Amino acid sequence: MKVELSHKAWLAELVAAELDGYDPEAAWMRLPPELRDADPDGPSLEARARMLVVRSLRRRRAVEAGGAEQGAAFLAPVQGHVALLLDLALLQGGRFDADRRRAELAAFFATAMGQVDLGAAALATGKGGSPIEAAVRKAFVRAGAALFDLCYPPGDPADGIPLYAGTVAIHRRLLARIALSYHRKGRLERAGVHGYLVHAKREFRLLAEALVALAGADGPLGPGRRRVILRQGARLGFSRAAQRELRERLTAPRPARETARAAPARMRGFLLEQLLLASSSDTSPAREAYVAAFAEASQVGPDHLAAMLSEAADFRAAHAHWLRDFGVPEPDLRTLAEEWEEFGDQMMQRAAGILSANLDAIVAEIRQTGELAQLLGKFSMGRALTPEEKRKVKEHLIDLAKTVPALAIFAAPGGMLLLPILAKLLPAGFWPSAFQPDGKKAPTPGTREGSTGGDEARGGTTTEE
């Protein structure tokens, strides 16, 4: 089914296309094993849901942003929203009902666009317990119109600040919060939803403020650029008070430390990620100093910051086409790689210390990913991993970094050079039985045959926000 943006029911058409032929069992099997397995000793349902959100934000379709393809560029993130909401529903279990799922999607989108009453009406049922079609269609139409006004055309204007990627992320996380609350409680609670909407508005304001300060780190912004940025704020639906505050920040930005401290602790990591994405392609000493000050105020250490910078570069390299089409210059990846190499032996020693300090949590998380444990076992026996296997190992470790941030160092260019350190630190009893010949524990790389190689990993997980 082709989605026509000129139709007022375009969002309903998109959802219908996504649900057409949707197979929940096949969709379930496409989820990573660590998300499917409800292991009592593994990640909680909430933790697995957060992992799904993170994975969703990494995957964006590379489409042209100009001319006839502008519509496809706008629709791609919305399709990502729908796909995530369907996956989150899978995690909750229960019988799949296409009509009910469609009504839920209408309610989530309407609520995220601030139309809470329409969202509640879409979830109401008529005779026989079926959704009320008129209410569902009205929710789709109103939500689609609001979303179109907010995000079309896709991307950021020339001389603006790079808000679009952050806007997609904030919308997706808002939708996820609304959906998870609904699935957990069986209804949309008005007070809770209001809190989510207020939080999202605050994220937009702080994101704009941080990016404005970064853009002005090298000197005052000219009047023309200030006008463009104010239009971006108006497009995001900033209130008069928020627009007034943005105007003040354009001429007198707060220091990075004040901006970081003004943000809730859980928001600082997101803001720092967006600053790194914005600065990695257009850097200067003043911009680097701003990001470093923001990271310090957010209590992000140098090692973690280096890993986040490298992960931002990795993201940009994988999505260069998507970012370039929206007017964001590509980064100088060679410079970033050279900066990484400058850490040298010192970084190796720091990495070993970081991994050692978090070893229990790392072992607990890796044990939840059968494929990763098998690949690490193969590596531990001195067998070479294929390029595809190395890619899978890196993807698994980056995913687990959202639960154990220490693993983020593997996202860096050259980060896989640290894999022998991880393999050496893992306890001997960790390895799968296939890598424990003759009923004995396989020796950990770097230890003698028969050596214990370390203590058994203790159970439990450690979750850091």
C-alpha positions in Angstrom: 0.0 0.0 0.0 1.4 3.4 -1.0 1.2 6.1 1.6 0.1 9.5 0.2 1.1 12.4 2.4 -1.5 14.5 0.6 -4.2 12.3 2.2 -5.4 13.5 5.6 -5.4 9.8 6.7 -1.7 9.2 5.7 -0.8 8.0 9.2 -3.6 5.5 9.2 -2.4 4.3 5.7 1.1 3.9 7.0 0.0 1.8 10.0 -2.3 -0.3 7.8 0.7 -1.0 5.5 2.8 -2.0 8.4 0.1 -4.3 9.8 -0.8 -5.9 6.4 0.6 -9.4 6.6 2.2 -8.8 10.0 3.2 -12.1 11.6 3.8 -11.7 15.3 5.5 -15.1 15.6 8.0 -14.2 12.8 8.5 -10.7 14.3 9.2 -12.3 17.7 11.9 -14.6 16.2 13.6 -11.6 14.6 14.2 -10.1 18.0 17.7 -10.9 19.5 17.7 -13.9 21.8 18.7 -11.8 24.8 15.5 -9.8 24.4 13.2 -12.9 23.8 14.4 -14.9 26.8 12.6 -14.1 30.0 15.4 -15.3 32.2 14.8 -14.5 35.9 18.5 -13.8 36.2 18.7 -11.8 33.1 17.6 -8.2 32.2 14.2 -7.2 33.4 11.3 -6.4 31.1 12.0 -2.7 31.4 15.7 -3.2 30.7 14.9 -5.2 27.6 12.4 -2.6 26.5 15.1 0.1 26.8 17.5 -2.0 24.7 14.8 -2.2 22.0 14.5 1.6 22.0 18.2 2.0 21.7 18.4 -0.6 18.8 15.5 1.2 17.1 17.3 4.6 17.2 20.4 3.1 15.6 18.5 1.9 12.6 17.5 4.5 10.1 16.8 4.2 6.4 19.1 5.9 4.0 16.9 7.9 1.7 17.2 11.0 -0.4 15.9 14.1 1.4 15.3 16.3 -1.6 12.9 16.5 -4.5 10.4 13.6 -5.0 12.1 11.5 -2.3 11.4 14.1 0.5 8.3 12.2 1.4 10.1 8.9 1.8 12.7 10.7 4.0 9.9 12.0 6.2 8.1 8.6 6.4 11.2 6.5 7.2 11.4 7.6 10.9 7.6 7.3 11.3 7.9 3.7 10.1 10.6 3.2 12.7 8.3 4.5 15.4 5.6 2.0 14.3 8.1 -0.9 14.2 9.3 -0.1 17.7 5.8 0.1 19.1 5.0 -3.3 17.6 8.1 -4.8 19.0 7.4 -3.4 22.5 3.9 -4.9 22.3 5.5 -8.3 21.5 7.6 -8.1 24.7 4.5 -7.8 26.8 3.1 -11.1 25.5 -0.6 -11.8 25.1 -2.7 -12.5 22.0 -2.2 -10.4 18.9 -5.4 -8.7 17.6 -4.7 -6.5 14.6 -7.7 -4.2 15.2 -6.8 -3.7 18.8 -3.1 -3.1 17.9 -4.2 -0.5 15.3 -6.3 1.3 17.9 -3.4 1.3 20.3 -1.1 2.8 17.7 -3.6 5.5 17.0 -3.8 6.3 20.7 -0.1 6.3 21.2 0.5 8.8 18.3 -2.3 11.0 19.3 -1.2 11.1 22.9 2.4 11.8 21.9 1.2 14.8 19.9 -0.5 16.2 23.0 -4.0 15.1 22.1 -4.6 13.0 25.2 -8.4 13.0 24.9 -8.3 11.6 21.4 -5.9 9.0 22.5 -8.2 7.8 25.3 -11.2 7.8 22.9 -9.2 5.6 20.4 -8.8 3.0 23.1 -12.5 2.9 24.0 -14.5 0.0 22.8 -18.0 -0.3 21.4 -20.5 -3.2 21.2 -18.8 -6.5 21.3 -15.6 -5.0 22.7 -14.3 -3.8 19.3 -12.5 -0.5 18.9 -14.7 2.4 17.7 -13.6 3.0 14.1 -14.6 6.7 14.0 -12.5 7.5 17.1 -9.5 5.5 15.8 -9.6 7.3 12.4 -10.0 10.7 14.1 -7.0 10.0 16.3 -4.9 9.1 13.3 -6.0 12.1 11.3 -5.2 14.6 14.1 -1.9 12.9 15.1 -0.8 12.8 11.4 -1.5 16.4 10.8 0.4 17.4 14.0 3.3 15.2 13.1 3.4 16.5 9.5 3.5 20.1 10.7 6.3 19.3 13.2 8.6 17.2 11.0 8.0 18.0 7.3 10.1 18.8 5.4 12.6 16.4 7.0 16.0 17.6 8.2 17.3 21.0 9.3 17.4 24.3 7.4 20.7 25.8 6.2 22.4 27.8 8.9 20.2 26.1 11.6 21.3 23.8 14.4 21.2 20.0 13.9 17.9 19.4 15.7 16.3 16.8 13.4 18.1 13.7 14.7 17.4 14.6 18.3 13.8 15.3 17.4 13.4 11.8 16.0 15.0 10.4 19.1 12.8 12.4 21.5 9.6 11.5 19.7 10.5 7.8 19.6 11.4 7.7 23.3 8.2 9.6 24.2 6.1 7.0 22.2 7.9 4.2 23.9 7.2 5.6 27.4 3.5 6.0 26.6 3.3 2.5 25.2 5.2 0.9 28.0 3.0 2.6 30.6 -0.1 1.5 28.8 1.0 -2.1 28.5 2.1 -2.2 32.2 -1.1 -0.7 33.6 -3.7 -1.7 30.9 -4.7 1.9 30.4 -3.4 5.4 29.7 -3.1 7.3 33.0 -3.6 11.1 32.4 -1.2 12.2 35.1 1.6 9.9 33.9 1.1 10.9 30.3 1.2 14.6 31.2 4.5 14.0 32.9 5.9 12.3 29.8 4.8 15.2 27.6 6.3 17.8 30.0 9.6 15.8 30.0 9.7 15.7 26.2 9.2 19.4 26.0 12.0 19.9 28.4 14.2 17.7 26.3 13.5 19.8 23.3 14.3 23.0 25.1 17.5 21.8 26.6 18.6 20.1 23.3 18.1 23.4 21.5 20.0 25.3 24.2 22.9 23.0 24.2 23.2 23.0 20.4 22.9 26.8 20.3 25.8 27.1 22.8 27.9 24.7 20.8 27.2 26.6 17.6 28.2 29.8 19.3 31.3 28.5 21.0 33.5 30.1 18.3 31.8 33.5 18.5 28.5 35.2 18.5 25.9 34.1 16.0 24.8 36.5 13.3 21.2 37.9 13.2 20.3 35.8 10.1 21.3 32.6 11.8 19.5 33.6 15.0 16.3 34.1 13.0 16.6 30.6 11.4 17.1 29.0 14.8 14.1 30.8 16.3 12.0 29.4 13.4 13.3 26.0 14.3 12.1 26.5 17.8 8.7 27.7 16.6 8.4 24.6 14.4 8.9 22.4 17.5 6.0 24.1 19.1 7.9 26.1 21.7 5.7 28.1 23.9 6.1 31.9 24.1 8.2 31.5 27.3 10.4 28.8 25.7 10.9 31.0 22.6 11.8 33.9 24.8 14.3 31.8 26.6 15.8 30.5 23.3 16.1 34.1 22.1 18.0 34.9 25.3 20.3 31.9 24.9 21.1 32.9 21.3 22.7 36.1 22.6 23.9 35.0 26.0 24.3 31.2 26.2 24.8 29.6 29.6 28.1 27.8 30.2 28.1 24.1 29.5 28.3 23.2 33.1 25.1 25.1 33.9 23.2 23.6 31.0 24.3 20.1 32.0 23.3 20.7 35.6 19.9 22.1 34.6 19.1 18.8 32.9 17.9 15.7 34.8 20.7 13.1 35.3 19.1 10.7 32.9 18.8 13.3 30.2 22.5 14.3 30.2 23.7 11.3 28.4 21.3 11.9 25.5 22.3 15.6 25.3 26.0 14.6 25.3 25.4 12.1 22.5 23.7 14.9 20.4 26.6 17.3 21.1 29.1 14.7 20.0 27.2 14.0 16.8 27.0 17.7 16.0 30.6 18.5 16.9 32.3 15.4 15.3 32.1 16.9 11.8 32.6 20.6 12.6 35.0 20.8 15.4 37.3 23.5 16.9 39.1 24.0 20.2 36.3 26.0 21.5 33.7 23.4 20.6 35.8 20.6 22.0 36.1 22.6 25.3 32.3 23.0 25.4 31.7 19.3 25.0 34.4 18.4 27.5 32.9 20.8 30.1 29.5 19.4 29.5 30.8 15.8 29.9 32.6 16.7 33.1 29.5 18.3 34.6 27.6 15.2 33.6 30.1 13.1 35.4 31.3 11.3 32.3 34.9 10.3 32.6 37.6 10.7 29.9 37.5 7.0 29.0 33.7 6.9 28.6 33.8 10.2 26.7 36.3 8.8 24.3 34.1 5.7 23.8 31.0 7.9 23.2 32.9 10.0 20.7 34.0 6.9 18.8 30.5 5.5 19.0 29.2 8.7 17.5 31.8 8.4 14.7 30.7 4.8 14.2 27.1 5.9 14.0 27.9 8.6 11.5 30.0 6.3 9.3 27.1 3.8 9.2 24.5 6.5 8.5 26.6 8.9 6.4 24.1 8.9 3.6 21.2 9.6 5.9 23.0 12.4 7.7 24.5 13.9 4.5 21.1 14.2 2.9 19.9 16.3 5.8 22.7 18.7 5.4 25.0 17.4 8.1 28.7 17.2 6.9 30.4 13.9 7.1 33.1 13.6 9.8 36.8 13.3 9.2 37.0 9.6 10.3 40.7 9.5 9.7 41.3 12.2 12.3 39.1 10.4 14.8 41.0 7.2 14.2 44.3 8.9 14.7 43.1 10.5 18.0 42.1 7.0 19.2 45.5 5.6 18.4 47.1 8.3 20.5 45.8 6.6 23.6 48.1 3.6 22.8 49.2 1.5 25.7 47.7 3.9 28.2 44.3 3.2 26.8 44.9 -0.5 26.9 45.8 -0.3 30.5 42.7 1.8 31.3 40.5 -0.5 29.3 41.8 -3.5 31.3 41.0 -1.6 34.5 37.5 -0.6 33.4 36.7 -4.2 32.3 38.1 -5.7 35.5 36.1 -3.3 37.7 32.8 -4.3 35.9 33.6 -8.0 35.3 30.8 -9.5 37.3 28.2 -7.4 35.4 29.9 -8.1 32.1 29.8 -11.9 32.6 26.2 -11.8 33.7 25.2 -9.9 30.6 27.2 -11.9 28.1 25.7 -15.1 29.5 22.3 -13.9 28.3 23.5 -13.7 24.7 24.1 -17.3 23.4 25.7 -16.3 20.1 28.1 -13.8 21.7 29.3 -16.5 24.3 29.9 -19.0 21.5 31.9 -16.5 19.4 34.0 -15.5 22.4 34.5 -19.1 23.2 35.8 -19.7 19.7 38.1 -16.7 20.0 39.4 -17.9 23.3 40.5 -21.2 21.7 42.7 -19.3 19.3 40.4 -19.7 16.3 40.2 -16.7 14.0 36.9 -15.0 13.7 35.5 -14.2 10.3 34.8 -10.5 9.4 31.1 -11.3 9.8 31.7 -12.9 13.2 33.7 -9.9 14.3 30.9 -7.6 13.3 28.4 -9.6 15.3 30.7 -9.6 18.4 31.0 -5.8 18.1 27.2 -5.3 17.7 26.5 -7.5 20.7 29.0 -5.7 22.9 27.7 -2.3 21.9 24.1 -3.4 22.7 25.2 -4.6 26.1 26.9 -1.3 26.7 23.5 0.2 27.4 23.4 -2.0 30.5 27.1 -2.1 31.3 28.5 1.2 30.0 32.1 -0.1 30.3 31.5 -2.1 27.1 31.1 1.1 25.1 34.9 1.1 24.5 34.3 -1.6 21.9 32.4 0.9 19.8 35.5 2.9 19.1 37.4 2.6 15.8 40.0 0.0 16.7 38.0 -1.0 19.8 38.0 -4.7 18.8 41.8 -4.6 19.4 40.7 -4.8 23.1 38.9 -8.1 22.6 41.9 -10.2 23.8 41.8 -8.2 27.1 38.2 -9.1 27.6 38.7 -12.8 26.7 41.7 -13.0 29.1 39.6 -11.5 32.0 36.6 -13.8 31.6 36.6 -16.6 34.2 37.5 -20.1 33.0 34.1 -21.5 34.0 32.4 -18.9 31.7 33.0 -20.7 28.5 30.3 -22.8 26.8 30.7 -26.6 27.0 31.8 -26.8 23.4 35.0 -25.0 24.4 35.6 -27.1 27.5 37.1 -30.4 26.0 37.3 -33.6 28.1 34.9 -32.1 30.7 37.6 -29.6 31.8 37.3 -25.9 31.9 38.9 -24.4 28.8 41.9 -22.3 29.7 41.4 -18.6 29.5 43.7 -17.0 26.9 47.0 -16.0 28.6 46.8 -18.7 31.4 48.4 -22.1 31.7 46.5 -25.3 31.1 44.8 -26.3 34.4 45.0 -22.8 35.8 41.8 -21.5 37.4 42.0 -18.4 35.3 39.8 -16.5 37.8 36.8 -16.9 40.1 33.4 -18.0 38.9 31.2 -15.1 38.0 28.5 -14.3 40.5 24.9 -14.1 39.5 22.9 -10.9 39.1 23.2 -7.9 36.9 24.2 -4.3 37.3 22.2 -1.7 35.5 23.6 1.8 35.1 21.5 4.6 33.6 
